[in-house]
Amino acid sequence: MGAMATRSTPRLPAPLLEELARRRPGLARHMARAVVTLVRWDDSTGAPPRREAIERACEAGIDLFLATAREGRPATHRELREVAQLGILQARSSHSVEPVLAAYRIAARVAWNAILRAWRDHPDANPEALVVTANYVFGALDQVAAQVTRTYVHAREQHLLRGVRARTRLLHSLISDTFDTELAIQKQALAVNVQLAPTYLALVIKSDDPVEGILAGLELPPRALADATDPHTVVVLWPADRPAPEEEVLGLLTDLRRRQRARVRGGLGGEHPGLRGISRSYLEAQQAVEVGRKLRPEALLHHHDEIAPYLLLAQNPMVVERYVDHVLGPLMRADGRGALLETLEAVLTRGTVKDAAAALRLHRHTVLYRMDKLRELLGGDLSDPQRRQRLQLALDLRRLL
């Protein structure tokens, strides 16, 4: 308890203060016993503070009450901070502050009852003195409760900030493979209360908008880790041992696009053994999102295994350039405005002239006319499966040049 005394507040009678000082040890034990017995410390608030800590807090409250009542002054910030240590302990242990506030209310009630008993037969126990005493005791409750809450909130923010930083360091150690051994990284994870999965799939999410809102809105499964690596990129380590991780990832991206209206796309790396395999999966996820963006800009998720053939071909740009020129050269040189290339891609993607015309918002006869020009320039039947396959590959590789 603290005190809300001011210079104008009448001081408590000296005999009362002396009597309370004499009873201080027993009163503190009585307050602590009531707190332990009456406060409901359920699973939602975690284990209660140790009884010794509660008793020390009660003793500190009595000392503060006596010091401020003798001198008729408010409690100093330092005195209040000492009384509020239980709130700080609750914050650091990730428990609720409500049981501590309940404990102070019970302790104040016990102290008030003890004061009334101490004054029962005292000659100075007149109504005016009782009112002054009540003002001290219950004013003290308000001041201490406010200080406990302030220190709890501050300590909780600092605790969470340290936890966020530690989780960030953990994720970056995993994706960059800068840890010494898997045992060392497991210890680092346990220090921030994270249980690691045996293996992970790396997911790189790119957004046209800043990712602060995306990171805050991610609904991740247990053992997953996430952090922003730059203002427009979020990295998620997704446990690979879940039943359908790729479907879950696609659902996450779909939900982000729908719920937050974020313009996002993702790249998913493959699964590789152990925690050492995370850095390789992360590299694959980066390649998938960058190459996939060029190949299929409308797609929401790009899997590394799907774009792997293009990565192999793109490693030799000269070969890619020669292949694209061999297949599409006459068309590219004749098609100044790109209308024929656009038509070719629509026909290959949609499969029929009717669907291609609808996608291009052109009359069917216009598409048929362009198809005749394409056959003339490309020198063959566009319905031949092998020719269509070569043309589609050349169009895709052209985007990577």
C-alpha positions in Angstrom: 0.0 0.0 0.0 1.1 3.6 -0.6 -0.3 6.9 0.7 -2.2 9.7 -1.0 -1.3 12.2 1.7 -0.8 15.9 1.0 0.5 18.8 3.2 -3.1 19.8 4.0 -4.2 16.3 5.0 -4.3 15.8 8.8 -1.7 13.4 10.1 -2.6 10.2 11.9 -2.2 10.1 15.7 1.3 9.0 16.8 -0.1 6.3 19.1 -1.8 4.6 16.2 1.3 4.7 14.1 3.4 3.3 16.9 0.9 0.5 17.5 0.9 -0.4 13.7 4.8 -0.4 13.6 4.8 -2.8 16.6 2.4 -5.1 14.9 4.2 -4.8 11.5 5.6 -8.4 11.2 2.5 -10.2 12.2 0.3 -7.9 10.1 2.4 -8.6 7.0 2.1 -12.4 7.6 -1.7 -12.0 8.1 -2.0 -10.0 4.9 0.1 -12.6 3.0 -2.0 -15.5 4.3 -5.2 -13.8 3.2 -3.8 -13.1 -0.2 -2.6 -16.7 -0.8 -6.0 -18.0 0.5 -8.4 -15.7 -1.2 -6.9 -14.7 -4.5 -7.9 -17.1 -7.3 -4.7 -18.1 -9.1 -6.1 -20.1 -12.0 -4.5 -21.5 -15.1 -5.1 -18.4 -17.1 -2.8 -16.4 -14.8 -0.2 -19.0 -14.2 1.5 -20.1 -11.0 1.1 -17.5 -8.1 4.2 -15.6 -6.9 5.9 -17.4 -4.0 4.5 -16.7 -0.6 7.8 -15.1 0.5 7.5 -12.6 -2.3 3.9 -11.7 -1.4 4.9 -11.3 2.3 7.8 -9.0 1.3 5.4 -6.9 -0.8 3.0 -6.6 2.2 5.8 -5.6 4.5 6.9 -3.0 1.9 3.4 -1.7 1.7 3.1 -1.3 5.5 6.5 0.4 5.6 5.4 2.8 2.9 2.1 3.5 4.6 3.9 4.3 7.9 6.6 6.5 6.3 4.1 8.6 4.4 1.6 8.8 7.3 4.3 9.9 9.8 5.5 12.7 7.5 2.2 13.6 5.9 3.6 13.4 2.4 2.9 11.6 -0.9 4.9 8.5 -1.7 7.9 9.0 -3.8 8.3 7.3 -7.2 11.1 5.1 -5.8 9.0 4.0 -2.9 6.1 3.1 -5.1 8.4 1.2 -7.5 9.6 -0.9 -4.7 6.1 -1.7 -3.7 5.2 -2.6 -7.3 7.8 -5.3 -7.7 5.2 -8.0 -7.8 3.7 -6.4 -10.9 7.1 -6.5 -12.6 7.5 -10.1 -11.7 4.1 -11.0 -13.2 5.0 -9.2 -16.4 8.4 -11.0 -16.7 6.7 -14.4 -16.2 4.0 -13.6 -18.8 1.2 -13.7 -16.3 -1.8 -11.5 -15.8 -1.6 -8.5 -13.4 -5.2 -8.9 -12.2 -4.4 -11.4 -9.4 -1.8 -8.9 -8.1 -4.3 -6.1 -8.0 -6.8 -8.4 -6.3 -4.0 -9.3 -3.8 -3.5 -5.6 -2.9 -7.2 -5.1 -2.5 -7.4 -8.0 0.0 -4.3 -6.9 1.8 -5.7 -3.4 2.2 -8.9 -4.8 3.6 -7.0 -6.9 6.1 -4.8 -3.9 7.1 -8.0 -1.8 7.6 -9.6 -4.4 9.8 -6.3 -4.6 11.8 -6.3 -0.9 12.3 -9.9 -0.9 13.6 -9.0 -3.6 16.1 -5.9 -1.7 17.2 -8.1 1.4 17.9 -11.0 -0.4 19.5 -10.2 0.8 23.0 -7.9 3.7 22.2 -8.9 7.2 23.5 -7.9 8.9 20.2 -10.3 6.7 18.2 -12.8 9.4 17.4 -14.9 9.5 14.2 -12.7 12.3 12.6 -9.5 10.3 13.1 -11.2 7.2 11.6 -12.1 9.2 8.5 -8.5 10.4 8.1 -7.2 6.9 8.5 -9.7 5.6 5.9 -8.6 8.2 3.5 -4.9 7.1 4.0 -5.7 3.4 3.6 -8.0 3.5 0.6 -6.2 6.3 -1.1 -3.1 4.1 -0.7 -4.9 1.3 -2.6 -5.6 3.6 -5.6 -2.1 4.9 -5.8 -0.4 1.5 -5.5 -2.9 -0.1 -7.9 -2.1 2.5 -10.5 1.7 2.2 -9.9 1.5 -1.6 -10.1 -0.4 -1.4 -13.4 2.1 1.2 -14.9 5.1 -0.9 -13.9 3.5 -4.1 -15.1 2.7 -2.6 -18.5 6.2 -1.1 -18.9 7.9 -4.4 -17.9 5.5 -6.4 -20.1 6.3 -4.2 -23.1 10.1 -4.6 -22.5 9.7 -8.3 -22.0 7.8 -8.7 -25.2 10.2 -6.5 -27.1 13.1 -8.6 -25.9 11.2 -11.7 -26.9 10.5 -10.4 -30.4 14.1 -9.5 -30.9 15.2 -12.9 -29.8 12.7 -14.6 -32.1 14.0 -12.4 -34.9 17.6 -13.4 -34.2 16.5 -17.1 -34.1 14.8 -16.9 -37.5 17.7 -15.1 -39.2 20.1 -17.7 -37.8 18.1 -20.4 -39.3 17.6 -18.9 -42.8 21.3 -17.8 -43.0 22.7 -21.0 -41.5 24.9 -19.1 -39.0 24.4 -21.4 -36.0 27.2 -23.8 -34.8 25.1 -26.9 -34.2 21.5 -28.0 -34.2 21.8 -28.4 -30.4 22.9 -24.8 -30.1 20.0 -23.5 -32.1 17.6 -25.7 -30.1 18.9 -24.1 -26.9 18.4 -20.6 -28.4 14.8 -21.5 -29.3 14.0 -22.8 -25.8 15.4 -19.6 -24.4 12.5 -17.7 -26.1 9.9 -20.5 -25.5 9.9 -21.7 -29.1 9.6 -25.4 -29.9 11.2 -26.1 -33.3 9.9 -28.6 -35.8 12.2 -31.2 -37.3 12.1 -29.6 -40.7 10.6 -26.5 -42.3 9.5 -25.1 -45.6 10.5 -21.6 -46.2 7.9 -19.2 -47.5 8.8 -15.8 -48.9 5.9 -13.3 -49.1 6.3 -10.2 -51.2 3.9 -7.3 -50.9 3.5 -4.1 -52.9 2.5 -2.4 -49.7 4.5 -2.2 -46.4 4.3 -5.5 -44.5 3.7 -4.2 -41.0 0.0 -5.0 -41.2 0.6 -8.3 -42.9 3.0 -9.5 -40.2 0.6 -8.5 -37.5 -2.3 -10.3 -39.2 -0.6 -13.7 -39.9 -2.3 -16.7 -38.4 0.4 -19.3 -38.2 0.4 -22.9 -37.0 2.3 -24.0 -33.9 6.1 -24.0 -34.2 6.0 -21.6 -37.2 8.3 -18.5 -37.2 7.8 -15.3 -39.1 9.6 -12.0 -39.5 10.0 -9.1 -42.0 13.4 -9.0 -43.7 12.7 -5.7 -45.5 9.8 -3.3 -45.8 8.1 -5.4 -48.5 9.1 -9.0 -47.6 8.0 -11.4 -44.9 9.7 -14.8 -44.3 7.7 -17.6 -42.8 9.2 -20.9 -41.7 6.4 -23.4 -42.0 6.6 -26.8 -40.2 7.0 -29.4 -42.9 5.5 -32.2 -40.9 2.0 -30.8 -41.0 -0.6 -32.9 -43.0 -0.9 -30.5 -46.0 1.5 -27.6 -45.6 1.3 -26.4 -49.3 -2.5 -26.2 -49.1 -2.2 -24.3 -45.7 0.2 -21.8 -47.2 -2.0 -21.2 -50.2 -4.9 -20.7 -47.8 -2.9 -18.2 -45.8 -2.0 -16.1 -48.9 -5.6 -16.2 -50.1 -6.8 -15.0 -46.8 -4.2 -12.2 -46.7 -5.3 -11.0 -50.1 -9.0 -11.2 -49.3 -9.0 -10.0 -45.7 -6.3 -7.3 -45.8 -6.7 -6.5 -49.5 -2.9 -6.8 -49.7 -1.3 -7.3 -53.1 0.8 -10.3 -52.2 2.5 -13.2 -53.8 4.5 -16.0 -52.3 7.4 -18.3 -53.1 7.7 -21.7 -51.4 10.9 -23.6 -51.1 11.3 -27.3 -50.9 11.8 -29.6 -47.9 15.4 -30.4 -46.9 16.6 -32.6 -44.0 17.1 -31.0 -40.6 17.4 -27.4 -39.5 20.4 -27.0 -41.7 18.1 -27.5 -44.7 16.2 -24.3 -43.9 18.7 -22.0 -45.5 18.5 -24.0 -48.8 14.7 -23.9 -48.7 14.8 -20.1 -48.1 17.1 -19.6 -51.1 14.6 -21.7 -53.2 11.7 -19.6 -51.9 13.4 -16.4 -53.0 14.1 -17.8 -56.4 10.5 -19.1 -56.7 8.9 -15.8 -55.9 11.2 -13.8 -58.2 11.1 -16.1 -61.2 7.4 -17.0 -60.7 6.6 -13.2 -60.7 7.9 -13.0 -64.2 6.5 -16.3 -65.5 3.0 -16.1 -64.0 2.4 -12.6 -62.6 -1.2 -13.3 -61.8 -0.4 -16.4 -59.6 -0.6 -16.2 -55.8 1.9 -18.9 -54.9 5.0 -20.1 -56.8 6.6 -23.4 -55.8 10.3 -23.9 -56.4 9.8 -27.3 -57.9 7.6 -25.9 -60.6 10.0 -23.2 -61.8 13.2 -25.4 -61.3 13.5 -26.2 -65.1 13.4 -22.5 -65.9 16.1 -21.8 -63.3 18.4 -24.4 -65.0 17.9 -22.9 -68.4 18.3 -19.3 -67.2 21.7 -20.1 -65.8 23.0 -19.8 -69.4 21.5 -16.6 -70.8 23.2 -17.0 -74.2 21.6 -20.4 -74.7 18.2 -19.0 -73.7 18.5 -16.1 -76.0 19.4 -18.3 -78.9 16.5 -20.6 -78.2 14.0 -17.8 -78.0 15.3 -16.3 -81.2 15.2 -19.7 -82.9 11.5 -20.2 -82.0 10.1 -16.7 -81.9 12.6 -14.6 -83.9 10.6 -14.1 -87.1 7.5 -13.2 -85.0 9.3 -10.7 -82.7 10.9 -8.9 -85.6 7.6 -8.6 -87.5 5.4 -7.8 -84.5 6.2 -4.1 -83.8 3.3 -3.4 -81.4 3.3 -6.9 -79.8 -0.3 -7.7 -80.8 0.6 -11.0 -82.4 2.7 -12.1 -79.4 -0.2 -11.3 -77.1 -2.6 -13.3 -79.3 -0.2 -16.2 -79.4 0.0 -16.3 -75.6 -3.7 -16.0 -75.2 -4.4 -18.9 -77.6 -1.8 -21.1 -75.9 -3.1 -20.3 -72.5 -6.8 -20.4 -73.1 -6.7 -23.3 -75.6 -9.4 -22.2 -78.1 -9.9 -19.2 -80.4 -13.2 -18.4 -78.7 -11.7 -18.2 -75.2 -8.7 -16.3 -76.4 -11.0 -13.7 -78.1 -12.9 -13.3 -74.8 -9.7 -12.9 -72.8 -8.4 -10.3 -75.3 -11.8 -8.6 -75.7 -11.6 -9.0 -79.5 -13.9 -10.3 -82.1 -13.4 -13.9 -83.0 -12.6 -13.0 -86.6 -9.8 -10.7 -85.5 -8.2 -13.5 -83.6 -8.6 -15.8 -86.6 -6.9 -13.2 -88.8 -4.0 -13.0 -86.4 -3.8 -16.8 -86.2 -3.2 -16.8 -90.0 -0.4 -14.3 -89.6 1.1 -16.4 -86.8 1.1 -19.6 -88.9 2.8 -17.6 -91.7 5.5 -16.2 -89.5 6.1 -19.3 -87.3 5.9 -21.7 -90.3 3.6 -24.4 -89.0 0.4 -25.6 -87.5 -0.2 -24.1 -84.1 -2.4 -27.0 -83.0 0.5 -29.4 -83.0 1.2 -30.4 -79.4 5.0 -30.4 -79.7 5.0 -27.0 -81.5 2.7 -25.5 -78.8 5.1 -26.8 -76.1 8.1 -25.2 -77.8 6.3 -22.0 -78.3 5.1 -21.8 -74.6 8.6 -22.6 -73.4 10.0 -19.8 -75.6 7.4 -17.3 -74.4 8.2 -18.2 -70.7 12.0 -17.9 -71.2 11.5 -14.6 -73.0 10.1 -13.2 -69.8 13.3 -14.2 -67.9 15.7 -12.4 -70.3 
